[in-house]
Amino acid sequence: MPPITQNQPVTAGKVDPRGQRFIATVTAALLIVIVLLGPGAGLPVLIVQTLAFAAGGLLGLGYHPWGWIFRTTVRPRLGAPTELEDAAPPRFAQGVGLVFALAGLVGALAGWPTLFYVAIGFALVAALLNAIFNFCLGCEMYLLGKRVLAR
């Protein structure tokens, strides 16, 4: 597959893998802030991150706010990607993140700090795996599920 030129639009259903790492890095930073602030003061930041997960998981990666920042400010400085990846696995991963963020919101709002910290902790570990090691846990879950269902 020839490299994608800078002005070529991203193919429908495909994403720049560098954007996924950028999204994971921003997400991990926000989740660290949420954990440090705790269920009270961290609630506004958790709401923002929950909305970002919802946009990416429910509407599509093109609607993810951290993805928009990548596309408009970072990617033009990096140049075109050499390859694109299927958007379905990272979109599924955003949905998994949404589930954990919602659980964290329930924990924060109901006064259950254990649920808050465990849910946000799981989301943080997944985001850090992607940001640091380029290992998307939610993507791997998607691919495993696809293989199991294909049997």
C-alpha positions as CSV (number, residue, x, y, z in Angstrom):
1,M,0.0,0.0,0.0
2,P,1.6,3.3,-1.0
3,P,1.9,6.0,1.7
4,I,-1.0,8.4,2.2
5,T,-0.4,11.9,1.1
6,Q,-1.0,14.8,3.5
7,N,-4.0,16.1,1.6
8,Q,-5.6,12.7,1.0
9,P,-8.7,12.3,3.2
10,V,-8.7,9.5,5.7
11,T,-10.5,6.5,4.2
12,A,-13.9,5.7,5.8
13,G,-13.5,3.1,8.5
14,K,-9.8,3.6,8.7
15,V,-7.8,5.6,11.3
16,D,-4.3,6.9,11.7
17,P,-2.8,4.7,14.4
18,R,-0.7,7.7,15.7
19,G,-4.0,9.4,16.5
20,Q,-5.1,6.5,18.7
21,R,-1.9,6.8,20.8
22,F,-2.4,10.5,21.1
23,I,-6.0,10.0,22.3
24,A,-4.7,7.4,24.8
25,T,-2.1,9.8,26.1
26,V,-4.5,12.6,26.7
27,T,-7.0,10.2,28.2
28,A,-4.3,8.7,30.5
29,A,-3.3,12.2,31.6
30,L,-6.9,13.1,32.4
31,L,-7.5,9.9,34.3
32,I,-4.4,10.5,36.4
33,V,-5.8,13.9,37.3
34,I,-9.2,12.4,38.1
35,V,-7.6,9.8,40.4
36,L,-5.5,12.5,42.1
37,L,-8.4,14.8,42.6
38,G,-10.7,12.0,43.9
39,P,-14.5,11.5,43.5
40,G,-15.4,15.1,44.6
41,A,-13.0,17.5,42.9
42,G,-12.3,15.0,40.0
43,L,-16.0,14.8,39.0
44,P,-16.0,17.6,36.4
45,V,-12.9,16.2,34.7
46,L,-14.5,12.7,34.8
47,I,-17.6,14.1,33.1
48,V,-15.5,15.6,30.3
49,Q,-13.7,12.3,29.8
50,T,-16.9,10.3,29.9
51,L,-18.3,12.6,27.2
52,A,-15.1,12.0,25.1
53,F,-15.5,8.3,25.5
54,A,-19.2,8.5,24.5
55,A,-18.3,10.6,21.4
56,G,-15.7,8.1,20.2
57,G,-17.6,5.0,21.1
58,L,-21.1,5.9,20.2
59,L,-20.8,8.4,17.4
60,G,-17.5,7.3,15.9
61,L,-13.8,8.1,16.3
62,G,-14.3,11.1,14.0
63,Y,-16.3,12.8,16.7
64,H,-13.8,12.2,19.5
65,P,-12.5,15.6,20.8
66,W,-8.9,14.4,21.4
67,G,-9.0,12.9,17.9
68,W,-10.1,16.3,16.5
69,I,-7.1,17.9,18.3
70,F,-4.8,15.3,16.8
71,R,-6.2,15.8,13.2
72,T,-6.1,19.6,13.3
73,T,-2.9,20.4,15.2
74,V,-0.7,17.3,15.5
75,R,-1.1,15.3,12.3
76,P,-0.3,18.2,10.0
77,R,3.0,18.6,11.7
78,L,3.8,14.8,11.5
79,G,2.9,14.3,7.9
80,A,0.8,11.6,6.4
81,P,0.8,8.1,8.0
82,T,2.4,5.2,6.2
83,E,-0.6,3.0,6.9
84,L,-4.1,3.2,8.3
85,E,-5.9,0.8,10.7
86,D,-9.4,-0.5,10.9
87,A,-11.5,1.9,13.1
88,A,-13.7,-0.8,14.6
89,P,-11.3,-2.0,17.3
90,P,-10.5,1.4,18.7
91,R,-14.1,2.4,18.5
92,F,-15.0,-0.6,20.6
93,A,-12.2,0.3,23.0
94,Q,-13.7,3.7,23.4
95,G,-17.0,2.0,24.3
96,V,-15.3,-0.1,26.9
97,G,-13.7,3.1,28.3
98,L,-17.2,4.6,28.4
99,V,-18.5,1.7,30.5
100,F,-15.7,2.2,33.1
101,A,-16.1,5.9,33.1
102,L,-19.9,5.5,33.7
103,A,-19.1,3.1,36.6
104,G,-16.7,5.7,38.0
105,L,-19.4,8.4,37.7
106,V,-21.8,6.1,39.6
107,G,-19.2,5.6,42.3
108,A,-18.6,9.3,42.6
109,L,-22.2,10.3,42.6
110,A,-23.4,7.5,45.0
111,G,-20.6,8.1,47.4
112,W,-18.9,4.7,46.7
113,P,-15.2,5.6,46.5
114,T,-14.1,2.0,46.0
115,L,-16.2,1.7,42.8
116,F,-14.9,5.1,41.6
117,Y,-11.2,4.2,42.1
118,V,-11.4,0.7,40.7
119,A,-13.3,1.8,37.6
120,I,-11.1,4.7,36.9
121,G,-8.0,2.6,37.7
122,F,-9.0,0.0,35.1
123,A,-9.6,2.7,32.5
124,L,-6.2,4.3,33.4
125,V,-4.3,1.0,33.1
126,A,-5.8,0.4,29.6
127,A,-5.0,4.0,28.5
128,L,-1.5,3.7,29.7
129,L,-0.9,0.4,28.0
130,N,-1.9,2.1,24.7
131,A,-0.1,5.3,25.3
132,I,3.2,3.8,26.4
133,F,3.4,0.4,24.8
134,N,1.0,0.8,21.8
135,F,-1.1,-2.1,23.2
136,C,-4.8,-1.4,22.9
137,L,-6.5,-3.7,25.4
138,G,-10.0,-2.9,24.2
139,C,-8.9,-3.5,20.6
140,E,-7.5,-6.9,21.5
141,M,-10.8,-7.7,23.3
142,Y,-12.6,-6.7,20.1
143,L,-10.4,-9.0,17.9
144,L,-10.7,-11.9,20.4
145,G,-14.5,-11.5,20.4
146,K,-14.6,-11.4,16.6
147,R,-12.5,-14.6,16.4
148,V,-14.7,-16.4,19.0
149,L,-17.9,-15.4,17.2
150,A,-16.5,-16.5,13.8
151,R,-16.3,-20.1,15.0
